[in-house]
Amino acid sequence: MWKRLTADMGLIAKQYPAGQKAQADLLSDAVDEPPERLVVANGASELIRTLCAQMDQRVIVSVPSFNEYENATPAERLVRFALAAPDFALDVDAFAGAARTAGATMAVVVSPNNPSATLTPRADLVRLCGILREAGTVLLLDESFVDFCRNPESQTLQGLLGEFDNLVILKSMSKVYGVGGLRLGYLVSANAGFLARVRSQLPIWNINGLAEGFLRLLPRY
């Protein structure tokens, strides 16, 4: 795969990369989701900045967690929900209650969490989705580390996207594929309106040609 990507460098460097629709088409085969459910970005960090800083959300974040969620959210729109040591487990009922009290429009959960590595049980996350849906709150579920679980298929909520229109899953491709330098991440959701808002905030060419070349080759290998 790397030999093929290297051989294509001359062509890659001379052409503009594809736009959002083509990027989603390329990723679709690799993640088994229809392209209309996908938004591809220049790393998960670009999506975090877009979601938390540019879309006027009131964001509740369980902490400690990946600190870019806090860094990206303006202080006046950020609500921190403290997780208790030593295991930093998320009490989803208390978290949902805090989200409702704060008037949060987006609730962020990282599972498995970074830096604690704590996994929130799938059943708890499903219950949280339902409670937040009743309140009109989006659940942004960061599953960037879920593939390192012993049985990822039993933990991810990707199969429930059709049941919860308030569920948005974020994935970084850096960890699983070991390509941090390519800067690739994506959102997947069945909420077409929400994804349209995200796309409208992204630059016209938001990933580079090398990252696009990687997406083109990924399903073959």
C-alpha positions, 0 to 999 in steps of 0.5 A: 500500500505504501509503495503504491501511495509513494508511486502516486506522489507525483500525480497527487502533488500536482492536483487539487484534492477532492471535495466533501462528496468524493471524500465521503464516497471514498471512506464509505467502503472502508467504514461500511456506511453510506456516504450521505452519513459521513463527513471527512475532515483534516483529523478529528481535531478539525471536527472538534473545533468545528463542532465546539467553536463554530456551531454555537453549541452549549457543550457539556463535557465529562472531564477528565477527557481529551482536552481539545473539547474544552480548549475548543469551546468558548468559556461561556458555552462550556459546562464541565461534568467532573468524573470521580477518581479512581476509575472516572466512570461516567454516571450517565443519569447524572450526566444527562441531568446536568446536561438538562440543567445547563441547557446543553445542546451537545453532550460529549462522551469519549468512550473509551476515554482519553486519558483514563481508558475507562469504557462506558458500557454500551447499554448505558450509552444507549440509555443516555442517547434516549434521555438526551433525545427527549431533551433535544440534545445531541450526543457527540460520542467519540469512539476513536479508541473503540477499536482497541476494545477486546470486542469492538462490535459489542461496544460501538453504537454505530449500528444504532445510528438509524434509531437515534437521530441525535447520535453523532459518532466521531472517529480519528483514523490516526490511532487505528491505522497509525497515520497521525501525519495524514490528519484524517478523521470523520463524523458518522450520523443519520442526522442529515441536517446536523451533518449539513451544518458541519459541512458548511463550516469546513473549507472546500479542500479540507484534506490534502491529496496524500490523505485522499490517496490513502482513502482511495487505497484503504478498501483494497488493502 
